[in-house]
Amino acid sequence: MSEDPPRLLIDRALCISSGICAATAPTHFTRSADGRAAIRPDAPPVDAHTEDAASLCPVEAITFTRDRD
């Protein structure tokens, strides 16, 4: 049985709209109308750019999960 790929999560309550995620991984992140981070609906699978964006987020608002809701 193969493991599900990780999914991106953004805690919008933590997001301070720094824009680092969208600058680091523009194919994965965008900014919503309120300026906070949002995951692009057409985002490709998690890769090194998304991991970099998560590690650079000043408030650690970006995480990954393998759990399905």
PDB file with SEQRES, HELIX, SHEET and CRYST1 records, atoms N, CA, C and O in Angstrom:
SEQRES   1 A   69  MET SER GLU ASP PRO PRO ARG LEU LEU ILE ASP ARG ALA          
SEQRES   2 A   69  LEU CYS ILE SER SER GLY ILE CYS ALA ALA THR ALA PRO          
SEQRES   3 A   69  THR HIS PHE THR ARG SER ALA ASP GLY ARG ALA ALA ILE          
SEQRES   4 A   69  ARG PRO ASP ALA PRO PRO VAL ASP ALA HIS THR GLU ASP          
SEQRES   5 A   69  ALA ALA SER LEU CYS PRO VAL GLU ALA ILE THR PHE THR          
SEQRES   6 A   69  ARG ASP ARG ASP                                              
HELIX    1 AA1 ILE A   20  THR A   24  1                                   5    
HELIX    2 AA2 ALA A   48  LEU A   56  1                                   9    
SHEET    1 AA1 2 ARG A   7  ILE A  10  0                                        
SHEET    2 AA1 2 ILE A  62  THR A  65 -1                                        
SHEET    1 AA2 2 PHE A  29  ARG A  31  0                                        
SHEET    2 AA2 2 ALA A  37  ILE A  39 -1                                        
CRYST1    1.000    1.000    1.000  90.00  90.00  90.00 P 1           1          
ATOM      1  N   MET A   1       0.854  -1.182   0.000  1.00  0.00           N  
ATOM      2  CA  MET A   1       0.000   0.000   0.000  1.00  0.00           C  
ATOM      3  C   MET A   1       0.894   1.238   0.000  1.00  0.00           C  
ATOM      4  O   MET A   1       1.812   1.337   0.815  1.00  0.00           O  
ATOM      5  N   SER A   2       0.642   2.165  -0.888  1.00  0.00           N  
ATOM      6  CA  SER A   2       1.464   3.373  -0.949  1.00  0.00           C  
ATOM      7  C   SER A   2       0.926   4.430   0.012  1.00  0.00           C  
ATOM      8  O   SER A   2      -0.266   4.479   0.315  1.00  0.00           O  
ATOM      9  N   GLU A   3       1.826   5.254   0.469  1.00  0.00           N  
ATOM     10  CA  GLU A   3       1.482   6.309   1.400  1.00  0.00           C  
ATOM     11  C   GLU A   3       0.948   7.517   0.627  1.00  0.00           C  
ATOM     12  O   GLU A   3       1.457   7.843  -0.445  1.00  0.00           O  
ATOM     13  N   ASP A   4      -0.070   8.174   1.167  1.00  0.00           N  
ATOM     14  CA  ASP A   4      -0.602   9.377   0.529  1.00  0.00           C  
ATOM     15  C   ASP A   4       0.463  10.467   0.538  1.00  0.00           C  
ATOM     16  O   ASP A   4       1.214  10.587   1.507  1.00  0.00           O  
ATOM     17  N   PRO A   5       0.539  11.259  -0.519  1.00  0.00           N  
ATOM     18  CA  PRO A   5       1.491  12.373  -0.512  1.00  0.00           C  
ATOM     19  C   PRO A   5       1.061  13.420   0.512  1.00  0.00           C  
ATOM     20  O   PRO A   5      -0.123  13.527   0.829  1.00  0.00           O  
ATOM     21  N   PRO A   6       2.006  14.185   1.025  1.00  0.00           N  
ATOM     22  CA  PRO A   6       1.626  15.204   2.012  1.00  0.00           C  
ATOM     23  C   PRO A   6       0.761  16.291   1.379  1.00  0.00           C  
ATOM     24  O   PRO A   6       0.885  16.598   0.193  1.00  0.00           O  
ATOM     25  N   ARG A   7      -0.101  16.853   2.186  1.00  0.00           N  
ATOM     26  CA  ARG A   7      -0.950  17.979   1.765  1.00  0.00           C  
ATOM     27  C   ARG A   7      -0.503  19.220   2.513  1.00  0.00           C  
ATOM     28  O   ARG A   7      -0.065  19.145   3.661  1.00  0.00           O  
ATOM     29  N   LEU A   8      -0.615  20.348   1.861  1.00  0.00           N  
ATOM     30  CA  LEU A   8      -0.305  21.630   2.482  1.00  0.00           C  
ATOM     31  C   LEU A   8      -1.460  22.105   3.332  1.00  0.00           C  
ATOM     32  O   LEU A   8      -2.627  21.898   2.998  1.00  0.00           O  
ATOM     33  N   LEU A   9      -1.122  22.739   4.426  1.00  0.00           N  
ATOM     34  CA  LEU A   9      -2.115  23.394   5.271  1.00  0.00           C  
ATOM     35  C   LEU A   9      -1.587  24.776   5.627  1.00  0.00           C  
ATOM     36  O   LEU A   9      -0.388  24.949   5.848  1.00  0.00           O  
ATOM     37  N   ILE A  10      -2.470  25.748   5.683  1.00  0.00           N  
ATOM     38  CA  ILE A  10      -2.105  27.091   6.139  1.00  0.00           C  
ATOM     39  C   ILE A  10      -3.023  27.450   7.292  1.00  0.00           C  
ATOM     40  O   ILE A  10      -4.246  27.362   7.176  1.00  0.00           O  
ATOM     41  N   ASP A  11      -2.433  27.852   8.395  1.00  0.00           N  
ATOM     42  CA  ASP A  11      -3.210  28.348   9.521  1.00  0.00           C  
ATOM     43  C   ASP A  11      -3.393  29.849   9.286  1.00  0.00           C  
ATOM     44  O   ASP A  11      -2.513  30.652   9.596  1.00  0.00           O  
ATOM     45  N   ARG A  12      -4.535  30.204   8.740  1.00  0.00           N  
ATOM     46  CA  ARG A  12      -4.778  31.604   8.366  1.00  0.00           C  
ATOM     47  C   ARG A  12      -4.853  32.513   9.583  1.00  0.00           C  
ATOM     48  O   ARG A  12      -4.647  33.720   9.456  1.00  0.00           O  
ATOM     49  N   ALA A  13      -5.140  31.972  10.748  1.00  0.00           N  
ATOM     50  CA  ALA A  13      -5.153  32.786  11.965  1.00  0.00           C  
ATOM     51  C   ALA A  13      -3.732  33.210  12.348  1.00  0.00           C  
ATOM     52  O   ALA A  13      -3.535  34.255  12.969  1.00  0.00           O  
ATOM     53  N   LEU A  14      -2.752  32.396  11.976  1.00  0.00           N  
ATOM     54  CA  LEU A  14      -1.353  32.737  12.255  1.00  0.00           C  
ATOM     55  C   LEU A  14      -0.743  33.619  11.173  1.00  0.00           C  
ATOM     56  O   LEU A  14       0.161  34.404  11.460  1.00  0.00           O  
ATOM     57  N   CYS A  15      -1.212  33.507   9.949  1.00  0.00           N  
ATOM     58  CA  CYS A  15      -0.605  34.187   8.803  1.00  0.00           C  
ATOM     59  C   CYS A  15      -0.570  35.696   9.034  1.00  0.00           C  
ATOM     60  O   CYS A  15      -1.563  36.307   9.430  1.00  0.00           O  
ATOM     61  N   ILE A  16       0.620  36.290   8.773  1.00  0.00           N  
ATOM     62  CA  ILE A  16       0.780  37.737   8.921  1.00  0.00           C  
ATOM     63  C   ILE A  16       0.975  38.424   7.566  1.00  0.00           C  
ATOM     64  O   ILE A  16       1.373  39.588   7.516  1.00  0.00           O  
ATOM     65  N   SER A  17       0.703  37.728   6.490  1.00  0.00           N  
ATOM     66  CA  SER A  17       0.747  38.283   5.137  1.00  0.00           C  
ATOM     67  C   SER A  17       2.138  38.736   4.713  1.00  0.00           C  
ATOM     68  O   SER A  17       2.274  39.743   4.018  1.00  0.00           O  
ATOM     69  N   SER A  18       3.163  38.010   5.119  1.00  0.00           N  
ATOM     70  CA  SER A  18       4.524  38.404   4.744  1.00  0.00           C  
ATOM     71  C   SER A  18       4.785  38.198   3.253  1.00  0.00           C  
ATOM     72  O   SER A  18       5.596  38.914   2.666  1.00  0.00           O  
ATOM     73  N   GLY A  19       4.107  37.229   2.634  1.00  0.00           N  
ATOM     74  CA  GLY A  19       4.281  36.963   1.214  1.00  0.00           C  
ATOM     75  C   GLY A  19       5.468  36.086   0.873  1.00  0.00           C  
ATOM     76  O   GLY A  19       5.716  35.805  -0.299  1.00  0.00           O  
ATOM     77  N   ILE A  20       6.203  35.653   1.881  1.00  0.00           N  
ATOM     78  CA  ILE A  20       7.378  34.809   1.635  1.00  0.00           C  
ATOM     79  C   ILE A  20       6.985  33.509   0.948  1.00  0.00           C  
ATOM     80  O   ILE A  20       7.717  33.023   0.086  1.00  0.00           O  
ATOM     81  N   CYS A  21       5.861  32.947   1.310  1.00  0.00           N  
ATOM     82  CA  CYS A  21       5.446  31.677   0.704  1.00  0.00           C  
ATOM     83  C   CYS A  21       5.183  31.838  -0.786  1.00  0.00           C  
ATOM     84  O   CYS A  21       5.641  31.025  -1.588  1.00  0.00           O  
ATOM     85  N   ALA A  22       4.450  32.880  -1.161  1.00  0.00           N  
ATOM     86  CA  ALA A  22       4.138  33.097  -2.574  1.00  0.00           C  
ATOM     87  C   ALA A  22       5.386  33.448  -3.374  1.00  0.00           C  
ATOM     88  O   ALA A  22       5.484  33.109  -4.553  1.00  0.00           O  
ATOM     89  N   ALA A  23       6.339  34.124  -2.740  1.00  0.00           N  
ATOM     90  CA  ALA A  23       7.588  34.451  -3.429  1.00  0.00           C  
ATOM     91  C   ALA A  23       8.478  33.217  -3.585  1.00  0.00           C  
ATOM     92  O   ALA A  23       9.193  33.087  -4.578  1.00  0.00           O  
ATOM     93  N   THR A  24       8.433  32.321  -2.612  1.00  0.00           N  
ATOM     94  CA  THR A  24       9.287  31.138  -2.614  1.00  0.00           C  
ATOM     95  C   THR A  24       8.708  30.009  -3.460  1.00  0.00           C  
ATOM     96  O   THR A  24       9.447  29.304  -4.148  1.00  0.00           O  
ATOM     97  N   ALA A  25       7.404  29.838  -3.412  1.00  0.00           N  
ATOM     98  CA  ALA A  25       6.747  28.740  -4.132  1.00  0.00           C  
ATOM     99  C   ALA A  25       5.489  29.262  -4.833  1.00  0.00           C  
ATOM    100  O   ALA A  25       4.375  28.919  -4.436  1.00  0.00           O  
ATOM    101  N   PRO A  26       5.656  30.087  -5.869  1.00  0.00           N  
ATOM    102  CA  PRO A  26       4.497  30.709  -6.512  1.00  0.00           C  
ATOM    103  C   PRO A  26       3.549  29.734  -7.206  1.00  0.00           C  
ATOM    104  O   PRO A  26       2.392  30.082  -7.444  1.00  0.00           O  
ATOM    105  N   THR A  27       3.998  28.537  -7.532  1.00  0.00           N  
ATOM    106  CA  THR A  27       3.079  27.573  -8.132  1.00  0.00           C  
ATOM    107  C   THR A  27       2.201  26.909  -7.083  1.00  0.00           C  
ATOM    108  O   THR A  27       1.227  26.240  -7.425  1.00  0.00           O  
ATOM    109  N   HIS A  28       2.533  27.086  -5.817  1.00  0.00           N  
ATOM    110  CA  HIS A  28       1.775  26.474  -4.726  1.00  0.00           C  
ATOM    111  C   HIS A  28       0.935  27.476  -3.939  1.00  0.00           C  
ATOM    112  O   HIS A  28      -0.154  27.153  -3.464  1.00  0.00           O  
ATOM    113  N   PHE A  29       1.461  28.706  -3.807  1.00  0.00           N  
ATOM    114  CA  PHE A  29       0.806  29.699  -2.945  1.00  0.00           C  
ATOM    115  C   PHE A  29       0.443  30.951  -3.718  1.00  0.00           C  
ATOM    116  O   PHE A  29       1.092  31.317  -4.698  1.00  0.00           O  
ATOM    117  N   THR A  30      -0.605  31.591  -3.252  1.00  0.00           N  
ATOM    118  CA  THR A  30      -1.014  32.898  -3.741  1.00  0.00           C  
ATOM    119  C   THR A  30      -1.460  33.691  -2.517  1.00  0.00           C  
ATOM    120  O   THR A  30      -1.386  33.212  -1.386  1.00  0.00           O  
ATOM    121  N   ARG A  31      -1.919  34.900  -2.764  1.00  0.00           N  
ATOM    122  CA  ARG A  31      -2.451  35.707  -1.668  1.00  0.00           C  
ATOM    123  C   ARG A  31      -3.942  35.904  -1.913  1.00  0.00           C  
ATOM    124  O   ARG A  31      -4.372  36.187  -3.031  1.00  0.00           O  
ATOM    125  N   SER A  32      -4.708  35.753  -0.861  1.00  0.00           N  
ATOM    126  CA  SER A  32      -6.150  35.938  -0.975  1.00  0.00           C  
ATOM    127  C   SER A  32      -6.480  37.435  -0.954  1.00  0.00           C  
ATOM    128  O   SER A  32      -5.581  38.264  -0.818  1.00  0.00           O  
ATOM    129  N   ALA A  33      -7.727  37.771  -1.085  1.00  0.00           N  
ATOM    130  CA  ALA A  33      -8.153  39.169  -1.132  1.00  0.00           C  
ATOM    131  C   ALA A  33      -7.742  39.938   0.123  1.00  0.00           C  
ATOM    132  O   ALA A  33      -7.510  41.145   0.059  1.00  0.00           O  
ATOM    133  N   ASP A  34      -7.650  39.254   1.258  1.00  0.00           N  
ATOM    134  CA  ASP A  34      -7.251  39.933   2.497  1.00  0.00           C  
ATOM    135  C   ASP A  34      -5.731  39.958   2.681  1.00  0.00           C  
ATOM    136  O   ASP A  34      -5.241  40.423   3.710  1.00  0.00           O  
ATOM    137  N   GLY A  35      -4.985  39.460   1.690  1.00  0.00           N  
ATOM    138  CA  GLY A  35      -3.536  39.501   1.740  1.00  0.00           C  
ATOM    139  C   GLY A  35      -2.882  38.289   2.374  1.00  0.00           C  
ATOM    140  O   GLY A  35      -1.664  38.124   2.304  1.00  0.00           O  
ATOM    141  N   ARG A  36      -3.685  37.445   2.990  1.00  0.00           N  
ATOM    142  CA  ARG A  36      -3.126  36.258   3.638  1.00  0.00           C  
ATOM    143  C   ARG A  36      -2.837  35.169   2.618  1.00  0.00           C  
ATOM    144  O   ARG A  36      -3.375  35.164   1.511  1.00  0.00           O  
ATOM    145  N   ALA A  37      -1.984  34.258   3.018  1.00  0.00           N  
ATOM    146  CA  ALA A  37      -1.599  33.148   2.149  1.00  0.00           C  
ATOM    147  C   ALA A  37      -2.787  32.257   1.834  1.00  0.00           C  
ATOM    148  O   ALA A  37      -3.691  32.065   2.648  1.00  0.00           O  
ATOM    149  N   ALA A  38      -2.751  31.724   0.630  1.00  0.00           N  
ATOM    150  CA  ALA A  38      -3.754  30.751   0.193  1.00  0.00           C  
ATOM    151  C   ALA A  38      -3.051  29.729  -0.689  1.00  0.00           C  
ATOM    152  O   ALA A  38      -2.082  30.049  -1.377  1.00  0.00           O  
ATOM    153  N   ILE A  39      -3.541  28.519  -0.662  1.00  0.00           N  
ATOM    154  CA  ILE A  39      -2.996  27.462  -1.501  1.00  0.00           C  
ATOM    155  C   ILE A  39      -3.702  27.531  -2.853  1.00  0.00           C  
ATOM    156  O   ILE A  39      -4.930  27.586  -2.920  1.00  0.00           O  
ATOM    157  N   ARG A  40      -2.927  27.528  -3.910  1.00  0.00           N  
ATOM    158  CA  ARG A  40      -3.512  27.554  -5.253  1.00  0.00           C  
ATOM    159  C   ARG A  40      -4.320  26.273  -5.473  1.00  0.00           C  
ATOM    160  O   ARG A  40      -3.857  25.192  -5.109  1.00  0.00           O  
ATOM    161  N   PRO A  41      -5.512  26.372  -6.058  1.00  0.00           N  
ATOM    162  CA  PRO A  41      -6.316  25.175  -6.301  1.00  0.00           C  
ATOM    163  C   PRO A  41      -5.648  24.203  -7.271  1.00  0.00           C  
ATOM    164  O   PRO A  41      -5.921  23.004  -7.236  1.00  0.00           O  
ATOM    165  N   ASP A  42      -4.774  24.719  -8.136  1.00  0.00           N  
ATOM    166  CA  ASP A  42      -4.086  23.880  -9.107  1.00  0.00           C  
ATOM    167  C   ASP A  42      -2.637  23.574  -8.691  1.00  0.00           C  
ATOM    168  O   ASP A  42      -1.805  23.222  -9.528  1.00  0.00           O  
ATOM    169  N   ALA A  43      -2.353  23.712  -7.406  1.00  0.00           N  
ATOM    170  CA  ALA A  43      -0.988  23.507  -6.911  1.00  0.00           C  
ATOM    171  C   ALA A  43      -0.505  22.081  -7.185  1.00  0.00           C  
ATOM    172  O   ALA A  43      -1.245  21.116  -6.996  1.00  0.00           O  
ATOM    173  N   PRO A  44       0.737  21.965  -7.628  1.00  0.00           N  
ATOM    174  CA  PRO A  44       1.310  20.630  -7.833  1.00  0.00           C  
ATOM    175  C   PRO A  44       1.610  19.979  -6.480  1.00  0.00           C  
ATOM    176  O   PRO A  44       1.443  20.616  -5.440  1.00  0.00           O  
ATOM    177  N   PRO A  45       2.047  18.731  -6.482  1.00  0.00           N  
ATOM    178  CA  PRO A  45       2.391  18.075  -5.216  1.00  0.00           C  
ATOM    179  C   PRO A  45       3.498  18.836  -4.466  1.00  0.00           C  
ATOM    180  O   PRO A  45       4.283  19.577  -5.057  1.00  0.00           O  
ATOM    181  N   VAL A  46       3.527  18.629  -3.183  1.00  0.00           N  
ATOM    182  CA  VAL A  46       4.547  19.225  -2.326  1.00  0.00           C  
ATOM    183  C   VAL A  46       5.932  18.891  -2.874  1.00  0.00           C  
ATOM    184  O   VAL A  46       6.202  17.759  -3.274  1.00  0.00           O  
ATOM    185  N   ASP A  47       6.804  19.902  -2.882  1.00  0.00           N  
ATOM    186  CA  ASP A  47       8.167  19.691  -3.357  1.00  0.00           C  
ATOM    187  C   ASP A  47       9.130  20.503  -2.493  1.00  0.00           C  
ATOM    188  O   ASP A  47       8.742  21.022  -1.446  1.00  0.00           O  
ATOM    189  N   ALA A  48      10.366  20.612  -2.923  1.00  0.00           N  
ATOM    190  CA  ALA A  48      11.380  21.336  -2.150  1.00  0.00           C  
ATOM    191  C   ALA A  48      11.018  22.807  -1.967  1.00  0.00           C  
ATOM    192  O   ALA A  48      11.341  23.397  -0.936  1.00  0.00           O  
ATOM    193  N   HIS A  49      10.350  23.407  -2.958  1.00  0.00           N  
ATOM    194  CA  HIS A  49       9.960  24.816  -2.845  1.00  0.00           C  
ATOM    195  C   HIS A  49       8.924  25.019  -1.737  1.00  0.00           C  
ATOM    196  O   HIS A  49       8.995  25.999  -0.995  1.00  0.00           O  
ATOM    197  N   THR A  50       7.979  24.112  -1.623  1.00  0.00           N  
ATOM    198  CA  THR A  50       6.972  24.247  -0.570  1.00  0.00           C  
ATOM    199  C   THR A  50       7.592  24.004   0.795  1.00  0.00           C  
ATOM    200  O   THR A  50       7.216  24.647   1.776  1.00  0.00           O  
ATOM    201  N   GLU A  51       8.536  23.082   0.863  1.00  0.00           N  
ATOM    202  CA  GLU A  51       9.234  22.846   2.130  1.00  0.00           C  
ATOM    203  C   GLU A  51      10.044  24.080   2.520  1.00  0.00           C  
ATOM    204  O   GLU A  51      10.096  24.442   3.696  1.00  0.00           O  
ATOM    205  N   ASP A  52      10.676  24.726   1.538  1.00  0.00           N  
ATOM    206  CA  ASP A  52      11.405  25.972   1.805  1.00  0.00           C  
ATOM    207  C   ASP A  52      10.451  27.058   2.298  1.00  0.00           C  
ATOM    208  O   ASP A  52      10.748  27.763   3.262  1.00  0.00           O  
ATOM    209  N   ALA A  53       9.317  27.186   1.638  1.00  0.00           N  
ATOM    210  CA  ALA A  53       8.335  28.200   2.040  1.00  0.00           C  
ATOM    211  C   ALA A  53       7.885  27.974   3.480  1.00  0.00           C  
ATOM    212  O   ALA A  53       7.766  28.926   4.250  1.00  0.00           O  
ATOM    213  N   ALA A  54       7.638  26.727   3.843  1.00  0.00           N  
ATOM    214  CA  ALA A  54       7.221  26.422   5.216  1.00  0.00           C  
ATOM    215  C   ALA A  54       8.319  26.783   6.209  1.00  0.00           C  
ATOM    216  O   ALA A  54       8.042  27.342   7.269  1.00  0.00           O  
ATOM    217  N   SER A  55       9.556  26.466   5.870  1.00  0.00           N  
ATOM    218  CA  SER A  55      10.646  26.744   6.808  1.00  0.00           C  
ATOM    219  C   SER A  55      10.940  28.244   6.909  1.00  0.00           C  
ATOM    220  O   SER A  55      11.451  28.705   7.930  1.00  0.00           O  
ATOM    221  N   LEU A  56      10.621  29.005   5.863  1.00  0.00           N  
ATOM    222  CA  LEU A  56      10.866  30.451   5.876  1.00  0.00           C  
ATOM    223  C   LEU A  56       9.715  31.262   6.473  1.00  0.00           C  
ATOM    224  O   LEU A  56       9.892  32.436   6.797  1.00  0.00           O  
ATOM    225  N   CYS A  57       8.554  30.657   6.620  1.00  0.00           N  
ATOM    226  CA  CYS A  57       7.392  31.376   7.169  1.00  0.00           C  
ATOM    227  C   CYS A  57       7.742  31.888   8.576  1.00  0.00           C  
ATOM    228  O   CYS A  57       8.072  31.095   9.457  1.00  0.00           O  
ATOM    229  N   PRO A  58       7.671  33.199   8.784  1.00  0.00           N  
ATOM    230  CA  PRO A  58       8.086  33.750  10.072  1.00  0.00           C  
ATOM    231  C   PRO A  58       7.202  33.353  11.254  1.00  0.00           C  
ATOM    232  O   PRO A  58       7.617  33.484  12.405  1.00  0.00           O  
ATOM    233  N   VAL A  59       5.998  32.875  10.984  1.00  0.00           N  
ATOM    234  CA  VAL A  59       5.098  32.499  12.076  1.00  0.00           C  
ATOM    235  C   VAL A  59       4.722  31.016  12.036  1.00  0.00           C  
ATOM    236  O   VAL A  59       3.832  30.573  12.763  1.00  0.00           O  
ATOM    237  N   GLU A  60       5.407  30.254  11.179  1.00  0.00           N  
ATOM    238  CA  GLU A  60       5.178  28.807  11.053  1.00  0.00           C  
ATOM    239  C   GLU A  60       3.714  28.470  10.777  1.00  0.00           C  
ATOM    240  O   GLU A  60       3.152  27.542  11.358  1.00  0.00           O  
ATOM    241  N   ALA A  61       3.113  29.246   9.877  1.00  0.00           N  
ATOM    242  CA  ALA A  61       1.701  29.035   9.534  1.00  0.00           C  
ATOM    243  C   ALA A  61       1.498  27.921   8.509  1.00  0.00           C  
ATOM    244  O   ALA A  61       0.370  27.475   8.295  1.00  0.00           O  
ATOM    245  N   ILE A  62       2.583  27.466   7.871  1.00  0.00           N  
ATOM    246  CA  ILE A  62       2.483  26.430   6.842  1.00  0.00           C  
ATOM    247  C   ILE A  62       2.945  25.097   7.401  1.00  0.00           C  
ATOM    248  O   ILE A  62       4.047  24.972   7.934  1.00  0.00           O  
ATOM    249  N   THR A  63       2.082  24.111   7.268  1.00  0.00           N  
ATOM    250  CA  THR A  63       2.425  22.758   7.730  1.00  0.00           C  
ATOM    251  C   THR A  63       2.002  21.753   6.668  1.00  0.00           C  
ATOM    252  O   THR A  63       1.377  22.105   5.668  1.00  0.00           O  
ATOM    253  N   PHE A  64       2.349  20.519   6.901  1.00  0.00           N  
ATOM    254  CA  PHE A  64       2.012  19.422   5.991  1.00  0.00           C  
ATOM    255  C   PHE A  64       1.305  18.334   6.789  1.00  0.00           C  
ATOM    256  O   PHE A  64       1.565  18.159   7.979  1.00  0.00           O  
ATOM    257  N   THR A  65       0.424  17.616   6.138  1.00  0.00           N  
ATOM    258  CA  THR A  65      -0.246  16.482   6.770  1.00  0.00           C  
ATOM    259  C   THR A  65      -0.425  15.375   5.748  1.00  0.00           C  
ATOM    260  O   THR A  65      -0.469  15.626   4.544  1.00  0.00           O  
ATOM    261  N   ARG A  66      -0.525  14.185   6.225  1.00  0.00           N  
ATOM    262  CA  ARG A  66      -0.875  13.046   5.371  1.00  0.00           C  
ATOM    263  C   ARG A  66      -2.276  12.540   5.704  1.00  0.00           C  
ATOM    264  O   ARG A  66      -2.786  11.628   5.054  1.00  0.00           O  
ATOM    265  N   ASP A  67      -2.885  13.131   6.708  1.00  0.00           N  
ATOM    266  CA  ASP A  67      -4.234  12.734   7.123  1.00  0.00           C  
ATOM    267  C   ASP A  67      -5.246  13.243   6.130  1.00  0.00           C  
ATOM    268  O   ASP A  67      -5.087  14.329   5.573  1.00  0.00           O  
ATOM    269  N   ARG A  68      -6.265  12.482   5.910  1.00  0.00           N  
ATOM    270  CA  ARG A  68      -7.373  12.918   5.054  1.00  0.00           C  
ATOM    271  C   ARG A  68      -8.524  13.360   5.941  1.00  0.00           C  
ATOM    272  O   ARG A  68      -8.823  12.733   6.958  1.00  0.00           O  
ATOM    273  N   ASP A  69      -9.162  14.445   5.541  1.00  0.00           N  
ATOM    274  CA  ASP A  69     -10.321  14.950   6.303  1.00  0.00           C  
ATOM    275  C   ASP A  69     -11.576  14.269   5.840  1.00  0.00           C  
ATOM    276  O   ASP A  69     -12.658  14.553   6.355  1.00  0.00           O  
TER     277      ASP A  69                                                      
END                                                                             
